[in-house]
Amino acid sequence: MTQFSVCAIVVTFHPDPDVLENLALLRKQFQRVLVVDNGSLPHTLGPLRRAADQHDYLVVENGVNLGIAAALNRGARQAAKEGYEWVALFDQDSVVAPGFMDAMFKGMEESSLPTKPAIYVPRYFDRGSGEEMQPVKEPGGELLVARTSGCLIPLWVFDECGWFIEELVIDQVDYEFCLRVRAKGYRIVQCAQAMLRHSLGAPMVHRVLGMRLFGTTNHNPARRYYLARNRTWLLKKYWASYPTWCSGLCILTLKEIVKILLVENRRWSKLGHTLLGLYDGVIGRMGMTVKL
């Protein structure tokens, strides 16, 4: 497996300074690293440019925020243009450990699914708490959907199944892609020895008398809009194929609304954006409709 050429793609948007350390770690494990920047301001984009010369990676600048889907597609097409066979996709909030790629390859070699795998993913651990983030599985135990960050995909998958849907902009882009890949008869494999530290929003644990009650992601109002809109869009498209998962998505959305009203700040703005997202998802209003 290790003879395959892999290009790592990292999407950035106003990244924190610690992204430079992670890019240096990625550069040690991959033949090529492409950073696709979605319109970061000069004070955050400047360090990326300078570090690119030091660590020999390429920064592709979109100039404006085109959304995660468009950035991933641009990176994957650039990798294909340069002759790479595989892409490994990363968010700026994910941190790889030394040996990550070797562990991914080991998992690939040990996978024994009867159907050809199309996506390989690591195990995910929350950067704040250190707790493992459990994957979404079907009743039979196979992975149904997986996060984009950390996944390893052969480029033929995009020819067979299509690219990330850019009209979704951000949120649920990865889940939609997984469901589409699954609908084509391919599978998702978790490489158990590969671990990735990952963040979702600004997570916070809420406790009562020292006991954990629930957690919140504290996404901003714009993210709440895209979460609600794109989940609604997914429900319309995949309810017939995956009714159990879709029912769970409805329950999750309702729980998040309750938690927003109970403990999150800017609750009324978030609620308003959520309701607008639900409405736009129903009527099919897609694209970059709310500024990120």
Secondary structure, DSSP 8 states (H G I E B T S, - for coil): -TTS-EEEEEEESS--TTHHHHHHHHHHH-SEEEEEE-S--HHHHHHHHHHHHHHT-EEEE-SS---HHHHHHHHHHHHHHTT-SEEEEEETT-EE-TTHHHHHHHHHHH---SS-EEEEEEEEEETTT--EE--EE-TTS-EEE--STT-EEETHHHHHH----GGG-SSSHHHHHHHHHHHTT-EEEEEEEEEEEE--SS-EEEEETTEEEEEE----HHHHHHHHHHHHHHHHHHTTT-HHHHHHHHHHHHHHHHHHHHH-SSHHHHHHHHHHHHHHHHHT--SS-S--
